Amino acid sequence: MKMFKSLNTLILLSIVLVLAFAVPLKAQDQPQDYVDEHNRARAQVQVPPMKWDQTLAKYAWNYAQQRKRDCSLIPSNSGVYGENLAWHSSSMSGTDAVRLWVSKKSSYAQVVWRASVWLGCAKVRCDNGGTFVICNYYPPAN
């Protein structure tokens, strides 16, 4: 009987481990995650919510691919879009990046800029092991 208990425990443990690796935790990197986090910050300062824009997301993704090698916080200088950049030496979710911008009052104006109503973001894992996150906004601030 004791052998069956151990076998059942082993089977249960195996199932838990398989599920842990097969079902990833929500990474908070989906478009709605970025939008929700921006809109939480905007609501705190009574600014209307933003909406996701696929054109901005594609622009952000293309620029993130350019930064993948070095993870440098170099602005894209699009001239058309507003922008926030974040970098972390290991992993960072998209919502963590937005929270970082919000926590640094001088760096989060684009998050809450009233005129900006469209948002697109992207995240890449850099070759050096870091994480690079970019969000672009339209219309841009200032």
N, C-alpha and C positions, 0 to 999 in steps of 0.2 A: 504494500500500500504506500509506503514512504517513497518508493521509486516512482510511482505514478504522480505523487505530489511534486516531486522534483522535476519530472518530465513536463508536467503541466506548467509549472513555473517557468521552465526553460522555454517552452513554446510561447507562453504569454510574453515573456521578455523579448523573444525574437520578433514577435508581431509588433510590439511597441517600437523596437529599433527600426524595423522595416518602414513602418508608418512615419517615424520621425524623419527619415531620410527621403522617403517617397513623397511626402506631403510637405512642401516647403512652407515656412511661416510667411505671412503676408509681409512683403518687403517694403511696403509703403512707397512704391515707385510707379504706381499706376497713374494715368492722367488724373483720375478723380482724387487721388491722394494729394497730389500737388494743388489742385484746385481747392479742395477742402481746407488744407492748411493755410493757403493764401486767404481764403474767405473768412477763416476764423480771425486772422489778424485784422482784416479789413473791417469786420463787424465790430471789433473793439474800438475802432476809431470812426465808426459810422460812415464807412465808405461802401458803395454798392459792390456786390460780388463780381468776380471775374468768371470768364468762361474759357474752356480749352479751345485752342486753335491748332489744327493739324499743320498748317503752314509754318507757324512759329515753332512747333515741336520738331518739324523736319529741319528747320534752320538750326535749332539747338542741337539736334542729333548730329548734323553734319559738322558743326563746330566742335562738339565734344569728341568726335572722331579725330579731328586735327590735334586736339590736346591730349589724346590718349597716350602718346609716347612720353610726354614730359609733365603732364598734369599742372602746367603753369597757369596761374591766374591772370592770363593776358586777355583783355577785352577783345571781342570780335570786331569791334568798330564797324558794325553794320551801317550805322548812320540812319537806319530806319527803325530799329527796335531798341527798346530799353533792355537792360540786362542785369542779372545778378549771377555771380560765380561763387562756387564754394569748392574747397578741397579738404580732404582728410587723409592722413597718412595710412589709414587702413580702410575699413568699410564705413559707409555712411548712407543712410536712406535719403530719398528725395525730400521726405518730410523733415528729416533732421536738418537738411540744408536750409529749408525755408525757416525752420525754428531758429537756426543760427542767424540768418539775416534779420529776423524779427527781434532777436535778443540784443542785437547791436544797432541801437537806434540810428546811428549815423549811416548805416549800410542798408537799411531796409526801406528807404523811401519808395523804391520802385514797387515793392510789395503792396504798399497802401496808396500809391499815387492815384488820385480820384479819376483822372482822365484815362488811365490804362484799364481796359476792360477785357482784353484778350491775353491769353497766357499759353506758352508752350515750353516744355522742359525736357531735359535729357540727362542721363547719367551714364558714365563709363567707368569701368575698372581700368586704371592706368597700368602701363607696363611696369612701373616701379612699385606696384602693389597698392597705391593710393586710390582714392575715388574722386572723380571730378563731376560736379553737378552744375548745370547751367539752366537758367530760366530766362526766356525772352518775353517781352511785353509789347503790346501795341494798344494805343499809341504810346510812345516813350515818354518818360518824365522829362521835364525841363528841356 
